[in-house]
Amino acid sequence: MNYIDYIVSNYKIILILAISILIINYIIGFSKKFTKNIECPYCKANDVERTQRGLFIKVILFFKTVKKFKCLKCWKYFYVVSNKI
């Protein structure tokens, strides 16, 4: 019963900690999608297809040249970032 009392009395701290861990995990997973080469970062295949960017990427990264690709081997999406305008 001592553990249950501790969890109930500190549920706000535990909830904030769990949410922050999920947000950090999402940010790390999202940042793995960005690469500088036109090559899938997951399976390293060169067989890719260009797709349309979403509104979120257009608004957030308006100052960079970002292109969205889909790998035709593992069917995952990734972004290629270019510094030239």
C-alpha positions, 0 to 999 in steps of 0.5 A: 500500500505504500507504493500506491499512496506514493503514486496517488500523492505525486500523480502530477509529477509522474504525469508530467514526467511521462508526458515529457518522455513521450514528447522527447521520444517523438522529437528524436524520432522526427529528427531522424527523418532529416538527411542531406543525401537522397538516400533512405536513412532507414534502409539506405536504398536509393530507390525513392519517389518525391512527394508533396510536403505537408503544411506543417513542414512548409510553415515551420521550415519556410527558410530552408529548402526541404524536399519530402521523399518516400522510399520504395523499398521500406515505404517510409517517408524522409526529408532532404534538407538543402542549404542552397536557396 
